[in-house]
């Protein structure tokens, strides 16, 4: 017999870890983007022209990572009873 309360509590812990990882990814990539843009802003005139392209790339990257993390969570949720993941 499966202890559903234990499984759901552990699933919440896994969701917290996934959110933490996603937050770290967001912070680190946004910080790197900021450092690159602040360094190049005055030194390279083309940086201002290409800023929307860089920003679009950053947003796409963050979106893809978000989708990936959501899929990992859904996969864990779907298979947690099949493989006795939390036993």
N, C-alpha and C positions, 0 to 999 in steps of 0.2 A: 504494500500500500504506500502511496506517495503522500508525503506531508506537504500539502499545497501551500500552507502558510509559510513554511521554510523556503519553498521554491520561490514564492512571490517576494519574500523579503530579500532573498539573494538576487533575484532579478532586479529589484530596486537598487541594490548595491552595484550591480553591473551597469545599470543605467547611469548611476552617479559617476562611475569610472569613465564611461563613454563620454559623458558631458564634460568631465575634467580634461580628458584628452582633447576633445574638440576645443575647449577653451584655451588650452595650451597652444594648439595649432593656430587658432585665431590670433592670439596674442603675439606669438613668435613671428608669424608671417606678416602681420600688420606692422610690427616693429621693424622688421627687415625692410619692408616697403617704405616706411617712413624714413629710415636712415638713408636708404639709397636716394630717395627723392630729395631729401634735405641736403644731401651732399652734392647732387647733380644740379639742383634747381638753378643756382647762379652760375655754375661753371659751364654748363652745357645748355645753350639756348633751345635746342631741340627737345629738351626734357619737358618744357612747358607745352609744346605743341603735341607731344606724344603722351601727355599725362592721362587723357581719357582712355587711351589704349592700355596703359599700364594699370589703371584703375579697373577697367573691364577684365583684364587678365586676373587681377587679384580677386575680384568678385566671383569669377568663374571657378577659380581654384578653391576658394572657400565654399562655394556651392557644391562642388564635386565632393569635397571632403565631408560636408554635412550629409549629403546623400549616402556616402559610404558608411558613415557612422550610424545612420538610421537603419541601413540595411543590415549592419552587424547586429544591432539591437533586435531587429525583427527576426533575424536568423536564430539568435540565442533564445528568444521568446518562443519561437515556433518549435525548436528542437529540444527544449530543456527537459521535457518529459521523456522524449524518445531515447536519449543517450544517458539519462540519469546524471545530468550535468552537475547537479549540486549535491550529489551523494558523497 
